[in-house]
Amino acid sequence: QIQLVQSGPELKKPGESVKISCKASGYTFTDYAMHWVKQVPGKGLKWMGWINTYTGKPTYADDFKGRFVFSLEASASTANLQISNLKNEDTANVFCARCGLTGSPLYWYFDFWGPGTMVTVSS
Amino acid sequence: DIVMTQSPTSMSISVGDRVTMNCKASQNVGSNVDWYQQKTGQSPKLLIYKASNRYTGVPDRFTGSGSGTDFTFTISNMQAEDLAVYYCMQSNSYPPTFGGGTKLELK
């Protein structure tokens, strides 16, 4: 069965860095793009960007350019998100989500989600 | 960015009710709208894609409709396990954007 398993919660201080992992299983990792979605506790969902798991090319939403880096360990079917120079407003639950495809022409959606990794930034 | 406005923000409902919620896009998004369910402490789950298509395994009490700028999501016979926040999302234009959510609570 398809699963996305994310790394555990993180407590960091402002200015530090964090790396979150998302390990996929149950499908061919390089066949589906991986997206990242942020959720501030009690608030809505915000798309952060995605990584092409075949080429490794990342694409970032405007609000996530500069301090955010998407990367892969394709041999381990794992997508990573690194956030540097953490700020209080980075406190959020971060989800990885697989980009599924269907139909002709192709239509995409988020068909499988990880459980989320809670990142808390506090001095 | 396209703004997705959901209404109402919350609803008090009873088991067995017919529940209808709306999502309005700030510009034409065709039929490129999905609906996700998020229960407390869980990750979102895809229910409806491309406005009206039920995802694999989703019960038929969940339906979606609409195109252009106005979309509707309906639960025909509310069950206790349907208590959650429901989000619409447009994928017509980058970046994909979510509505603010509609929270269903028991009356």
HADDOCK unambig.tbl for C-alpha pairs under 7 A between the chains (distance, minus, plus):
assign (segid A and resid 44 and name CA) (segid B and resid 100 and name CA) 5.46 0.50 0.50
assign (segid A and resid 44 and name CA) (segid B and resid 101 and name CA) 6.68 0.50 0.50
assign (segid A and resid 45 and name CA) (segid B and resid 98 and name CA) 6.21 0.50 0.50
assign (segid A and resid 46 and name CA) (segid B and resid 97 and name CA) 6.87 0.50 0.50
assign (segid A and resid 46 and name CA) (segid B and resid 98 and name CA) 6.76 0.50 0.50
assign (segid A and resid 47 and name CA) (segid B and resid 96 and name CA) 6.59 0.50 0.50
assign (segid A and resid 47 and name CA) (segid B and resid 97 and name CA) 6.74 0.50 0.50
assign (segid A and resid 61 and name CA) (segid B and resid 95 and name CA) 6.57 0.50 0.50
assign (segid A and resid 110 and name CA) (segid B and resid 46 and name CA) 6.82 0.50 0.50
assign (segid A and resid 111 and name CA) (segid B and resid 46 and name CA) 5.94 0.50 0.50
assign (segid A and resid 113 and name CA) (segid B and resid 43 and name CA) 6.36 0.50 0.50
assign (segid A and resid 113 and name CA) (segid B and resid 44 and name CA) 6.92 0.50 0.50
assign (segid A and resid 114 and name CA) (segid B and resid 43 and name CA) 6.81 0.50 0.50
assign (segid A and resid 115 and name CA) (segid B and resid 42 and name CA) 6.49 0.50 0.50
assign (segid A and resid 115 and name CA) (segid B and resid 43 and name CA) 5.42 0.50 0.50
assign (segid A and resid 116 and name CA) (segid B and resid 43 and name CA) 6.72 0.50 0.50
